């Protein structure tokens, strides 16, 4: 994805947030919130509506994860469409563009403060197999 391009992303996990999804409308701005203490995925990106409600998550292996966690970029997103899937659940498609906005950080657990970033920040750099082998050999 290039900086001037607009791309699309289907939000996942919407089955858990059907009430919030039903209140979304095309053109509504959404934001991404990194949940570093999420027990299922330390790189989880929660999608939050303009009403402050969680509507789902960015797919784990999506390009937006790469932009935020590896490239250190932000994204600007709006709801492109809301519609029913074959399983009769509401789904959300986002229209997105890369930008340099900061990504908000929050705890996965309600009422807890956001985790502090480790030295160097919350960047999850891709390791090659050679990098992994060197790290393992260095620990012996």
N, C-alpha and C positions, 0 to 999 in steps of 0.2 A: 504494500500500500504506500503510495506517495503522499507527501504532505498536502497537496492540493486536491487529492481525491476524496470522494465520499464513498464509504463502504457500508455494508450492512452486517448486522449481527443479530442472530436469533437468541433471545434470552432463555436460559435453561432454569429448571426448578420452579417454573411458574405454577405447577400443580399445587404447591404449598402456599401460594399467594394469590389465589383466584379473586378474592374480594378486592385486594389492592389493584390487581390488573384490570378489573372491571371499571375502576375509576380513572384509568389512563385514557388519554386521547391523543390522536396524531398531532404532531407539532409540539408536544409537551417536552420540556427539557428534563433530562435525567442526569444523574451523576453516578460515578463509580466510587465505591468505598472499599479500600483494601482491608481485609480482616486477617492480620498476621497470626492471630491465635485461633483461627478456625480449625477445629479438630479434624476436619475432613480434607482440608487443603490450605496450607500456609500461604499460598499465593491467591486465595479466593478474592474475587472482585464482585462485591454485592452491587446490584443495580437498584438505585433509590429514585422514586418518583419526585416530582416537584412538591407533592404533599408530604414528603418525608417518609413514605412507606416503601418497604422492600417489595420489589416486584419479581425478583429472581436473581440470578447470577450470570456472569459472563462464562461461556463454556471454558473448561479448564485448559484446553490446548488451542485456544483461539489466537488469532493474530493480535487481539487487544492485549492479551497477557504478554506477548513478546514486546509490544510497544511500550508498555508500562514497566514491566519488570526487567527486561533486558536492555531496551534502548533508553529507558529513563524519560520517556515522553508521556504526555497526557493525552486525553481524548475529550472531544466535545460531542455530545450525543443528544438526539431527540427521538421520541417515539415516531416511527415511520408508519406503523400500522398495528392494530390490535384486531385479532380475529380468532375464529374457532378452528381447532385442528380436527383431524379425523377422529381423535379420541374425545371430541366434544369438550375440550378444555380451551380456555382462552390462552392465546399466546401473544408475544410481543416481538416485533421486529424493530430494531433500532437503526437509524441513519446516523453515521458517525464520521468524524474527521479528526485527524491527528493534530494536536496543538501542544503548547508547552505549559498547560495548566497543571497545578499540583494535584495529586491524587490524595483525597482525604483518607485518613487512617482511623479505624474504630475497632473496638473489641467485638468479637462474635457474641460475647455474653452480655446481655442487657444489664445496665447498671455498673459495669466495670469500665475503668478508664482505658483509653487506647494504649496498647503496648508501646514501650519505648523502642525506637529503632536501635539495632546493634551498630557498632562502629562501621562506618561506610554506608549505612542506610539499609533499606529493605530492597536491595537489588538482587535478583536471583540470576546470576550469570550462568550461561550454558557451559557445561564442562564437556570436553571431548573425552573419549575413552583413554587417550594418552594422559590427560590431566588426572583422571581418576587413578590410573595405574601409578603415576608418580606420587600422588598423595598417600595411597595405600603403602607403597614401598617406603615412604618417608616415615611412616608410623611404626615400622618394624624395628 
